[in-house]
Amino acid sequence: MATVLTVSGSPSASSRTHRLLRHLDQRLIAQGHEVIPLDIRTVPAEALLGADFRHPAIVEATELFARADGVVVGTPVYKASYSGVLKALLDLLPQYALTGKTVLPLATGGSVAHVLAIDYALRPVLSSMGAGHIVQGWFTLDTDITVHENGSLTVAPGAAEALTQVVDQFSAALGRTPLLAVAS
């Protein structure tokens, strides 16, 4: 099956976005995919903010993107857009780091007022990076994600059903994206 990079764009260790991605990783693994998680919050701030393309963590992240057949990008929504740490990493990747890849954009937030952040903020950046196919994304309200004391996660039934559907569509789309030629 495919290699999937799941990127958590949350700066917080206790993030619902992070936990939701790790929850969805299990579904992708069950479908036979190799899943590689990348939590941007673990990339040194000096590498991200200093635009240090040669920093080992940035080199490793670039290699992970290159290796992946598909990428799940998850982000909390702050002020109607994706997180700054996600933007910092995307800015350091090669211009066409997503060429030929299937991409699933996901977002979490406190209000349905942020639902369009996927289509108006995140999707254009992913497209400009050459994504071969950006499948339907999904926005999940923070209130639909419950993190229990033992670390387990429960997603409200309606949100869980929708997430299952978009993850399954992403999984089905993997491997069916033709490679696009990139002009040098």
Backbone hydrogen bonds, N-H to C=O, Kabsch-Sander energy under -0.5 kcal/mol:
donor,donor_aa,acceptor,acceptor_aa,energy
4,V,2,A,-0.5
4,V,34,E,-3.4
5,L,70,G,-2.6
6,T,4,V,-0.6
6,T,36,I,-2.3
7,V,5,L,-0.6
7,V,72,V,-3.5
8,S,6,T,-0.6
8,S,38,L,-2.9
9,G,7,V,-0.7
9,G,74,G,-3.3
15,S,12,S,-1.1
19,R,15,S,-2.0
20,L,16,R,-2.9
21,L,17,T,-2.4
22,R,18,H,-2.3
23,H,19,R,-1.8
24,L,20,L,-2.4
25,D,21,L,-2.2
26,Q,22,R,-0.9
26,Q,23,H,-0.5
27,R,23,H,-0.7
28,L,24,L,-1.9
29,I,25,D,-2.7
30,A,26,Q,-2.2
31,Q,27,R,-1.1
32,G,29,I,-2.1
33,H,28,L,-2.2
34,E,2,A,-2.4
35,V,33,H,-0.6
36,I,4,V,-3.1
38,L,6,T,-2.9
40,I,8,S,-2.1
40,I,38,L,-0.8
41,R,10,S,-0.6
42,T,39,D,-2.3
43,V,40,I,-2.1
47,A,44,P,-0.8
48,L,44,P,-1.8
49,L,45,A,-3.3
50,G,46,E,-1.2
51,A,48,L,-0.9
52,D,47,A,-2.2
53,F,51,A,-1.4
55,H,52,D,-1.6
58,I,55,H,-0.7
59,V,55,H,-2.6
60,E,56,P,-2.5
61,A,57,A,-2.1
62,T,58,I,-2.5
63,E,59,V,-2.1
64,L,60,E,-2.3
65,F,61,A,-2.2
66,A,62,T,-2.1
67,R,63,E,-2.1
68,A,64,L,-1.5
69,D,3,T,-2.9
70,G,3,T,-1.8
71,V,102,T,-2.5
72,V,5,L,-2.8
73,V,71,V,-0.6
73,V,104,L,-2.4
74,G,7,V,-3.0
74,G,72,V,-0.6
75,T,106,L,-1.5
77,V,108,T,-2.3
78,Y,76,P,-0.6
78,Y,81,S,-2.5
81,S,78,Y,-1.3
86,L,9,G,-0.5
87,K,83,S,-1.9
88,A,84,G,-2.7
89,L,85,V,-1.9
90,L,86,L,-2.8
91,D,87,K,-2.3
92,L,88,A,-0.7
92,L,89,L,-1.2
93,L,89,L,-0.8
93,L,90,L,-0.7
97,A,94,P,-1.9
98,L,129,M,-2.1
99,T,96,Y,-1.7
100,G,130,G,-1.1
101,K,98,L,-2.4
102,T,69,D,-1.6
103,V,133,H,-3.0
104,L,71,V,-2.6
106,L,73,V,-3.3
107,A,138,W,-2.3
108,T,75,T,-1.9
109,G,140,T,-1.5
114,H,111,S,-2.0
115,V,112,V,-1.6
117,A,114,H,-2.0
118,I,115,V,-1.0
120,Y,116,L,-2.9
121,A,117,A,-1.7
122,L,117,A,-2.2
123,R,118,I,-3.2
125,V,121,A,-0.7
126,L,122,L,-2.2
127,S,123,R,-2.6
128,S,124,P,-2.3
129,M,125,V,-1.1
130,G,127,S,-2.0
131,A,126,L,-1.6
132,G,98,L,-0.9
132,G,101,K,-1.2
133,H,101,K,-1.9
135,V,103,V,-2.3
135,V,133,H,-0.7
138,W,105,P,-1.5
140,T,107,A,-2.8
142,D,109,G,-2.7
144,D,141,L,-1.8
145,I,142,D,-1.8
146,T,144,D,-0.5
146,T,154,T,-3.2
147,V,145,I,-0.5
148,H,146,T,-0.6
148,H,152,S,-2.7
151,G,148,H,-2.4
154,T,146,T,-2.7
156,A,144,D,-2.6
160,A,156,A,-3.1
161,E,157,P,-2.4
162,A,158,G,-1.9
163,L,159,A,-2.7
164,T,160,A,-2.4
165,Q,161,E,-2.0
166,V,162,A,-2.4
167,V,163,L,-2.6
168,D,164,T,-2.3
169,Q,165,Q,-2.1
170,F,166,V,-2.2
171,S,167,V,-2.6
172,A,168,D,-2.4
173,A,169,Q,-1.8
174,L,170,F,-1.2
176,R,173,A,-2.0
183,A,181,A,-0.5
